[in-house]
């Protein structure tokens, strides 16, 4: 981890924003690994300053080193066979865990085509209904003009909707 932990956190948040929700667990695990490695580095530095801790009894040595494994001379107390900082390994997935492809989002073009189709069909249905209502009335003089006006208005609305950005 770099000397600026806030920059690391900002970078992880930026990676999460770039990769999307499908990689949320991997980004979080990578950040946890980096923070853990930084903590281990600080513990190693602090132990190096104070020197190795000497246990008072043989039983305490076996407890610190683990059952059946004596602690080596250079190992810090409480860390049996500690390998030291291995370097940043990136967001590592646990064994057996496979991350599938990110979720596929519907294309905005397809959604717009569906909306345009629904608008066109809906306006056609409204035009047919309005034509039926106007032609059913008894006034013969202006029926043709009103029906023409209805369909011109529907055409203008559909063209304006289809040409919008």
C-alpha positions as CSV (number, residue, x, y, z in Angstrom):
1,X,0.0,0.0,0.0
2,X,1.3,3.4,-0.8
3,X,2.2,6.1,1.8
4,X,-1.3,7.7,1.3
5,X,-4.0,5.3,2.4
6,X,-6.7,7.8,1.4
7,X,-5.4,7.7,-2.2
8,X,-5.7,3.9,-2.1
9,X,-9.3,4.1,-0.9
10,X,-10.1,6.7,-3.6
11,X,-8.5,4.4,-6.2
12,X,-10.6,1.5,-5.0
13,X,-13.7,3.5,-5.2
14,X,-12.8,4.7,-8.7
15,X,-12.1,1.1,-9.7
16,X,-15.5,0.1,-8.3
17,X,-17.2,2.8,-10.3
18,X,-15.3,1.8,-13.5
19,X,-15.9,-1.9,-13.2
20,X,-19.5,-1.8,-12.0
21,X,-21.4,-3.8,-9.4
22,X,-20.4,-7.2,-10.9
23,X,-16.8,-6.8,-9.5
24,X,-17.8,-5.3,-6.1
25,X,-16.6,-8.2,-4.0
26,X,-13.3,-8.5,-5.9
27,X,-12.5,-4.8,-5.5
28,X,-13.4,-4.9,-1.7
29,X,-11.3,-8.0,-1.2
30,X,-8.4,-6.3,-3.0
31,X,-8.7,-3.3,-0.7
32,X,-8.8,-5.5,2.4
33,X,-5.7,-7.4,1.2
34,X,-3.8,-4.1,0.7
35,X,-4.9,-2.8,4.1
36,X,-3.9,-6.1,5.7
37,X,-0.5,-6.1,4.0
38,X,0.1,-2.5,5.3
39,X,-0.8,-3.6,8.8
40,X,1.6,-6.5,8.6
41,X,4.3,-4.2,7.4
42,X,3.8,-1.9,10.3
43,X,3.8,-4.8,12.8
44,X,7.0,-6.1,11.3
45,X,8.6,-2.6,11.6
46,X,7.4,-2.3,15.2
47,X,8.7,-5.8,16.1
48,X,12.1,-4.9,14.5
49,X,12.3,-1.8,16.7
50,X,11.6,-3.6,19.9
51,X,13.4,-6.9,19.1
52,X,12.0,-10.4,19.3
53,X,9.8,-11.1,22.3
54,X,11.3,-13.9,24.5
55,X,8.9,-16.4,26.0
56,X,9.3,-17.2,29.7
57,X,8.5,-20.9,29.5
58,X,8.9,-23.8,27.0
59,X,5.1,-24.2,27.0
60,X,4.6,-20.5,25.9
61,X,7.0,-21.2,23.0
62,X,4.9,-24.2,21.8
63,X,1.7,-22.2,22.0
64,X,3.1,-19.3,20.0
65,X,4.7,-21.5,17.4
66,X,1.6,-23.7,17.1
67,X,1.2,-27.4,17.9
68,X,4.2,-29.5,16.9
69,X,6.0,-26.7,15.0
70,X,8.7,-24.9,16.9
71,X,9.3,-21.3,16.1
72,X,12.3,-20.6,14.0
73,X,15.0,-18.2,15.4
74,X,14.0,-15.3,13.1
75,X,10.2,-15.6,13.2
76,X,8.3,-12.9,15.1
77,X,6.4,-14.2,18.1
78,X,2.9,-15.3,17.2
79,X,3.7,-15.7,13.5
80,X,4.8,-19.3,12.9
81,X,6.6,-19.6,9.5
82,X,5.6,-16.1,8.6
83,X,6.8,-15.4,5.0
84,X,6.8,-11.6,5.2
85,X,5.2,-9.1,2.9
86,X,4.6,-10.8,-0.5
87,X,3.7,-7.7,-2.4
88,X,0.3,-6.6,-3.7
89,X,-1.4,-9.5,-5.4
90,X,-4.4,-7.6,-6.7
91,X,-8.0,-8.5,-6.1
92,X,-7.7,-12.2,-5.6
93,X,-10.7,-14.4,-5.7
94,X,-11.1,-17.2,-3.2
95,X,-10.4,-20.7,-4.5
96,X,-13.3,-22.2,-6.4
97,X,-15.0,-18.9,-6.8
98,X,-15.6,-17.9,-10.4
99,X,-16.7,-14.5,-11.4
100,X,-19.0,-14.6,-14.3
101,X,-19.3,-12.0,-17.0
102,X,-20.6,-8.7,-15.9
103,X,-24.4,-8.3,-16.2
104,X,-25.6,-7.3,-19.6
105,X,-27.5,-4.1,-19.7
106,X,-30.1,-3.6,-22.4
107,X,-29.0,-1.2,-25.1
108,X,-30.5,2.3,-25.1
109,X,-31.2,1.9,-28.8
110,X,-33.4,-1.1,-28.2
111,X,-35.3,0.6,-25.4
112,X,-35.8,3.7,-27.5
113,X,-37.2,1.5,-30.4
114,X,-39.6,-0.1,-28.1
115,X,-40.8,3.3,-26.8
116,X,-41.2,4.6,-30.3
117,X,-43.2,1.6,-31.3
118,X,-45.5,1.9,-28.3
119,X,-46.0,5.6,-29.0
120,X,-46.8,4.9,-32.6
121,X,-49.2,2.1,-31.9
122,X,-50.9,4.0,-29.1
123,X,-51.4,7.1,-31.2
124,X,-52.8,5.0,-34.0
125,X,-55.3,3.4,-31.6
126,X,-56.3,6.9,-30.3
127,X,-56.6,8.1,-33.9
128,X,-58.9,5.2,-34.8
129,X,-61.0,5.8,-31.7
130,X,-61.2,9.6,-32.4
131,X,-62.1,8.9,-36.0
132,X,-64.9,6.5,-34.9
133,X,-66.3,9.1,-32.5
134,X,-66.2,11.9,-35.0
135,X,-67.7,9.9,-37.8
136,X,-70.5,8.6,-35.6
137,X,-71.9,12.0,-34.8
138,X,-74.7,13.3,-37.0
139,X,-72.9,16.5,-38.2
140,X,-72.0,15.8,-41.9
141,X,-70.5,19.1,-42.8
142,X,-67.2,19.2,-40.9
143,X,-66.5,15.5,-40.3
144,X,-64.0,15.0,-43.1
145,X,-62.0,18.1,-42.1
146,X,-62.0,17.1,-38.4
147,X,-60.9,13.5,-39.3
148,X,-58.1,14.9,-41.5
149,X,-57.0,17.3,-38.7
150,X,-56.9,14.4,-36.2
151,X,-54.6,12.3,-38.4
152,X,-52.3,15.2,-39.3
153,X,-51.9,16.0,-35.6
154,X,-51.1,12.3,-34.9
155,X,-48.5,12.3,-37.8
156,X,-46.9,15.5,-36.5
157,X,-46.6,14.1,-32.9
158,X,-45.1,10.8,-34.1
159,X,-42.6,12.5,-36.4
160,X,-41.6,14.9,-33.6
161,X,-41.2,12.0,-31.1
162,X,-39.1,9.9,-33.6
163,X,-36.7,12.8,-34.4
164,X,-36.0,13.8,-30.8
165,X,-32.4,13.3,-29.6
